[in-house]
């Protein structure tokens, strides 16, 4: 976990894929698009993407903002191919435990 500018960057305990990250205000906050923390959250997202690429190499990523009572930003790197278990059954196979991913990202210097 990394805290910066009133935000938290963390790998969720039950990550769907390796290096999945969530960025959220340290204190719950409503309305992402009215928040003064959205711009710093997007800068932290860029930093997280650089860290993932430094740790795991170049790969496509998806990122999105969940607006609402407890807004947050999700980052989902696409380091593996989703197959029948993930797509058909909705079960996610993550070969990298989130605590290891968080440690690797903490120790990685963004490029």
Secondary structure by P-SEA (a helix, b strand, c coil): ccccccbbbbcccccccccbbbbbbcccccccccccaaaaaaaaaaaaaaaaaaaccbbbbbbbbbcccccbbbbbbcccccccccccccbbbbcccaaaaaaaaaacccc
